[in-house]
Amino acid sequence: MHEAKISALRLVFAGSLAQNKARSMLSVLAIALGVALGYAVQLITGAAVNELALGVQFLSGDADLQVRGPRSGFDEAVYPVVARLREVAAASPVIELDAKLADRSDVLKIIGIDVFRAGDVEPGLVADSADRLDHLRSDTLFLSPAAARSLGVEIGGSLSFQVALRAATLQVAGLVNADVSQRFAVMDIAGAQANFDRLGRITRVDLR
């Protein structure tokens, strides 16, 4: 009888130990999965932040400082005032806007630059072109490789944008040498102002 009680106690103890061991293993597994998931999220977030930082760095070029206004922009007369400051070695006016693509549901970032000024501050935005006058024409633009792939447009093709009640059609003159995933287009600043009803407005001045 005494031996039977001892055997029963052993069985209960062994069962309890096995159950606790299983719980411990599940707890360790849950912690390991949590750590792995957190690390994966950190890696993904870090990669996204790094890609965004690279894109911002590319678009701002060698600028040490930027004078920015509201989303609607500010009077372009501010540019020559800033450019004449003794502390400014080079200044480049820029207009940025999100243009609605005609017959599409998405938008494309348009960056208007003065090619003569941008070469000193944002050289990466000055695309190579067989015809240098393409940089000055009001009806041409240069796409980032990501934008060209996404929109399925090749050099020589065209893109139409919805501007209020009218359409503005621009020719793709080339590609910007940009190794970033951002979709954008670069064109002459005066052309961007005229085509998208932003005459006399800029959104920033890049300074070096």
RARASUL-V446764 format. One record per run of one state. SS is the DSSP state (hx for helix, st for strand, lp for the rest). FROM is the first residue (numbers start at 1). LEN is the number of residues. If there is no record, write none. Layout:
ss/from/len
SS/FROM/LEN
SS/FROM/LEN
This chain:
ss/from/len
lp/1/1
hx/2/59
lp/61/4
st/65/4
lp/69/5
st/74/2
lp/76/1
hx/77/7
lp/84/7
st/91/11
lp/102/5
st/107/7
lp/114/1
hx/115/7
lp/122/1
hx/123/3
lp/126/6
hx/132/4
lp/136/4
st/140/5
hx/145/7
lp/152/6
st/158/6
lp/164/2
st/166/11
lp/177/7
st/184/5
hx/189/7
lp/196/5
st/201/2
lp/203/1
st/204/4
lp/208/1
